[in-house]
Amino acid sequence: MVATQLAEQALGLYDLPRYASVHLVSVSENEIYRVEAPSGRRWAMRVQRRGYQSKSSLGSEMAWLAALRRDGVLATQIPVAGLDGEWVQVAHDPDSGEA
């Protein structure tokens, strides 16, 4: 599955507006996508390459970002939790079953 298709599939793991779209912004260790609602509201989605970091490591990073913002240390982006309340979501390729 093409990574952009995986990012599109991952949209369903979040409480995002219907018909939100994804647009690839950059590729490095991760793929970064701009997620845009029809209203113009935007978010960023980072698609982690498989095996690069653990789910707990990524969750810790999101908790750290949220704490920096909450404590007024730095104006970071606000992490968005998925429908299950977790910051880190796992999408699966329907063709291969890989996460």
Backbone hydrogen bonds, N-H to C=O, Kabsch-Sander energy under -0.5 kcal/mol:
donor,donor_aa,acceptor,acceptor_aa,energy
5,Q,2,V,-0.9
6,L,2,V,-1.6
7,A,3,A,-2.5
8,E,4,T,-2.3
9,Q,5,Q,-2.2
10,A,6,L,-2.3
11,L,7,A,-1.0
11,L,8,E,-0.5
12,G,9,Q,-1.4
13,L,10,A,-2.2
14,Y,11,L,-1.7
16,L,14,Y,-1.7
20,A,17,P,-1.3
21,S,36,E,-2.6
23,H,34,R,-1.8
25,V,32,I,-3.4
26,S,32,I,-1.4
28,S,30,N,-3.1
31,E,47,V,-2.3
32,I,26,S,-2.6
33,Y,45,M,-2.9
34,R,23,H,-2.8
35,V,33,Y,-0.6
35,V,43,W,-2.8
36,E,21,S,-2.5
36,E,34,R,-0.5
37,A,41,R,-2.9
40,G,37,A,-2.2
43,W,35,V,-2.3
45,M,33,Y,-2.5
47,V,31,E,-3.2
47,V,45,M,-0.6
48,Q,46,R,-0.7
49,R,29,E,-0.8
52,Y,49,R,-2.0
58,L,54,S,-2.2
59,G,55,K,-2.4
60,S,56,S,-2.2
61,E,57,S,-1.8
62,M,58,L,-2.1
63,A,59,G,-2.2
64,W,60,S,-2.2
65,L,61,E,-2.3
66,A,62,M,-2.4
67,A,63,A,-2.3
68,L,64,W,-2.5
69,R,65,L,-1.9
70,R,66,A,-2.9
71,D,67,A,-2.7
72,G,69,R,-1.4
73,V,68,L,-1.8
74,L,68,L,-1.4
76,T,74,L,-1.6
81,A,79,P,-0.5
82,G,86,E,-3.4
83,L,13,L,-3.1
85,G,82,G,-2.2
89,Q,87,W,-0.6
91,A,89,Q,-0.5
93,D,98,E,-3.0
97,G,93,D,-3.3
